[in-house]
């Protein structure tokens, strides 16, 4: 005999679709409609919380069971105004159960590139099924589209203005839906605050189980930003540029660890074949294990403006306080820093400034 999942005492006679478990008639109370979605209520205590991703909360005299989802927020709204709080209020009014996590709200106003970079460095650390809401939207109220994009079992709700550019460079979207179904919007609609009227309610409905396909219709492409790539020179230099500066003044470049590795391999190959050899693309090079990867750590020379840094550090403390260094940061991008200082002020640098990396001898393990 199958026992009730809730009380574990009576025979389970009814299958709860939401939980996928059998319940007894006493525990299975009724169906209610909440925010347009059917959910099931139970008499009993919250100690019977499901271990299958469902969450129990009190709703009057009943216990509401609903799937617990994570919703992240990334905006350029800042903390001075009520915009972020209003979005959270709209979400809570539709579904009070999601775990809402703020990634960042201090994106410079209308800086889509900055928002795209931060979103790409953050999303992969959230569990599958997370709903990422990013609102850096200088085109709000215009003809620009709002899209719901599925990538690596994550859902992204963003304006179609390039906010996913860094991510789609590495991961191909599984589906792209243009959000047009106003059933999932707030009834009152403003042309200046789609974060409140569209993004927040749509995210809440997604957390209740609404499928992306219900939001509108599929499209095939997203708008892309022009993201600069490092450029390898036959003379042995790798030219990049600063793409982000964090609050510590660290200068994050568009050169990733894999770019240095591929460049070093090609440089070694070209040196062996002679000056007439051609630069090979990274995907054309045979992969090797990390143990076999060699790099000129001790004699890598990094030039930013007229200043040069010799060597590649592993930590900020590899140099004395106040001295500059180069290392790979937490997102695996090449980073120019100053130990206990501010590299932005030290080099008088800004986003878009050029940086050049040059290889030398002898070799050392990267």
N, C-alpha and C positions, 0 to 999 in steps of 0.2 A: 504494500500500500504506500502511496506517495503522500507524505505529510505536508501540511501547509508551511510555506517558506517563512511566514510571519510568526505564527504562534508555535509551530512545530508540535502541536498536540492533536489537531483535528485533521481529517482527511482533506487533501487538496483536491477540490472538485472543479475549480475554475482556473483557467490559464490566464494569468495577467500578461497581456501583450507587451506592456512597457518593460516588465522585469524579465519576462521569459520564464517565470516560475509559476507553480500551482499554488493556489490559495484556497482556504476554506470559506464558506459563505459568510461567516461572522467577520472575517478580516477583509473580505472584499465588499466594500460598501456601495459605491456607485461611481458613475462617470460624470465629471463636470467638464464644462468647456471654459478654459481660461485663455484669454487673448487669442481666441480663434482656434485653439488647439486642444484636442481631447487629452486629458490626463486623468489618472486614477487616484482616488483618495482612500486612505486606510485609517481605521481606528487602530490604535496601538501606540507604542512609544518609539522615540527616535533611536533607541538602542538596537532596533532591528534594521538599521541602515544597510542597504544592499552593498555587497562587495563588487558589484558589476558596474560601477560608475554612476550609480543613481544616488540622489541625495534626498533626505527627508527634512521637511520643515513644517512647523505648525501653521495651519491656515484656518483660523477660527477654531471650531471644534474638531477639525479633521487634520490628518497628517497628509501633507502633499508630497508625493514622490515624483521627482523629476530628474532627468539626467543633468549632472553637474558639468558645466563647460567652462573653459577659460576664455575670456575676452581680453585682448590687449588693446591699449590705446596709445597711439603716437600722433601728436599734433604739433602745430606751431602756435597754439592758443596761449601758451605761457601759464603763469599761476596768478596773475594779477586780477583777471576777470573770472566770471562764473561759468565760462563756456564748458570747461571739462566737467565740472560738477553737474551742469544741466544734462550733458550727455549721459552721465552715470544715472541721473534721476530718471531719464526716459527708459534706459535699459531696465532699471529696477521696477519701474511701473509695469513693464510687460513680463519680465521674468526676474524675480528677486534673488534667484539662486546662483547665477554665474559668478565665478571668481574673476573680478575685473582687476587687471594689472596694468599699471602705467609704465610704459617703456620710456617715453620722454615727451615732455610738452614744451621744451625750450628750443625747438627747432627755430632758427631765424625766420621771421615772417616771409612766407612765400618761397622759401628755399627748398625746392623739390629735390635737388641733388643731395643736399644734406640729409633730408628725411629718408631718401632712398638708401643712402649708405648706412645709416643707423638701423633701419629696418632689416637690411640684409645681414648685419652683424648680430642682431638680437634674436630673430625668429627661430633659428635652428635650436635654441636652447629651451624651447617650450615643447610640451608633449604633443603628440599627434592629436588632431582634432581641434587644436586651438584656433580661435577666430581672431584674426589680426585686423584691427580697424586703424587705418592711417589716414589722417585728414590734414594734408598740406595742399591747399586747394585754392590757388589764386584765381582759378576760373569758375568759382562757385556761382551758380545762377545762370551760367552761359550754356552753350550747346555741348560742352564737354560731357563725356559719359561717366557714369559710376559703374564699376565692374566688381564682380565677385569671382575671384580666381582661386582655383585649387592647385596647390603645388606641394608635393611631398606630404600629402595628408594634412596639410594646413589650409585654412581658408583665409583669403585676403580680401577685405572690403576696402577699396581705394578709388579715388578719382583716376580716370584713365589719362594720366598726364606724365607718366614715366616713373612713378614711385616704386615700381617693381623692377626697374631696369637692372640693378645689380643682381637681383635674385634670378631673373630669367636668363642672365648670361651664363649661369651655372646649372639651372634647373628648368626643364621644359614644363610649362603649365599643363596640367591634366585636363582642365576645362576652363573656359573663360565665358562668363555670362554677363551680358549688359543688363543692369538692374533698371527695369521699367515698370514693374508691377506696383502701382501705388497703393495696393491693399496693405502693403507692409510699411508704408510711410505714415507719418503723423497726419491726421486730418487737416490741421492748419499747416500751411506750407509757406516758408520764407525763401526768398531768393538769395539770402545772405548767410543762412545758417543751416546748411545741409547736414552738418555734423549732428545737430539736434533732430532735424525733421526726416532725414533719410538714413544716415549711417548708423545712428544709435538704435532706432527701432528695427532696422533690418538685421543688425547684429543680434539683437535680443531674440527675434524670431528664428534666426539660424540656431541660436543656443537652445531653442525649444524643439528643434528637429526639422524646421523648414529646409527643404532641399534647395540648393542653388538654382536648379532648373526651374523652380517655381517663381523665382524672382524676375525672370525675363527671358531672353533668348540668347543662344550661344553665338559668339563671334570667334574669329580665328586669330586676331592679332591685337597686341597691345602697343600703345605708343611708347617709344623708347627715348631716353636721354642719350646724348652723345658722351659716352664715358671714355675718357682717354686711356689708351693702352700704352705700356712702356714700349719704347722703340730701341731696338738693338742696333748698334753701329758696328761695322766691320772692323773699325779701329780698336775695338775692345771696350767700348763704353755702352752703358745701358741708361737711356734717358727716360726719366719719369717726371712726375709732378706731384705737388701736395694736393690732396683731395679732401682732407678733413683736418681740423685742428680741435683737439679736445680742451676741456676746461683747465687742464694743467699746462696747456701751451705746447703739448707734444704735436709734432708735425707728421701726420700719417700720409704716406705716399700711395700711389697706385701700383707700386712694385710689390708683388707678393713673393713669398719664399720660393714658390715653384718657378717664378720668373727668373730669380737669381740662379737657381739650380739649372734650369734649361739654358740660360745664357752662358753659364760657366762651362756646360758640356759643349755647346756649340763653339764657344771661344777656343776651347781645348782642341776640338776637332778641326776647326778652321786653321789653327796654328800648325797642326800636324799636316794638313793637306796642302797648305800654302795659301798665298793671298788670293788665289783665284777661286777658292771654294765659296759656296753660297751659304747664307744663313738658313738653318733649318727651323721650321715651325716646331713649337713644343710638342704637338701631337704626332710629329714625325720621328721623334726620338724614342729609342727603346728605353722602357722604364727599368730602373734598377732599384734595389733595396736601399733603405736609408743608410745602412751600414757602409754601402759602397759609394754613396754620394760624397764627393769631395768638393771643397770650395776654398777659395783664397781668403779665409776669415781674417788672418793676421794682416794681409796687405790689401784688403778691399779699401778703396779710396772713394769717399762720398763727398761730392762738391755741391754746396748750396750757395749760390751767389759767388762771392770771392773767397769764401771760407771752405776749408776742407777738413774732413775727419778721417783718420786712418784707423782701420780695423772695424770689426763687427762684434759688439758686446752681447752678452747673454742676459745681463741684468742692469738696472740703472746704477747699481752700486759698483759696477766694474770700473768706474772712473771717480775721481774726487768730486766733492760737492762743487757745483758751479761750472763743471766741465761738460762739454757736449759729447754725445755718443750716438751711435746708430745701432739699432737692434730690431728684431721682429717683435711686434706688439701682440696683444692677446688675440687679435683678429688675423694674425699672420701676415700683416702688411709691414713693409719696411718703414721704420719710424725714426725720426730724428728728435732727440730729446736732450735735456740738460738735467743732470743729476741735481735734484732739489731746486730746480730752477725752471725757467720758462723759455722754451726754445723759440717760440714765436717772437718774443721780445729780443732774445739773444741774437737771432739771425735777421730780425726785422722782416719776417716772412709772412706771407699770406697764402690763402688757397689759390692754386693756379700757378704758383712759382715753380720754376723748373728745378730738377735735381738730377745729378749725374753720378752714376756708379761705375767705377773702373776697376778691373781685375789686375792682379799682379802675381808675384811668386813669394814664397813657395806655397804648396797646398797644405790645407789643414781641414780637419773634419768639420762639417757645418753643424 
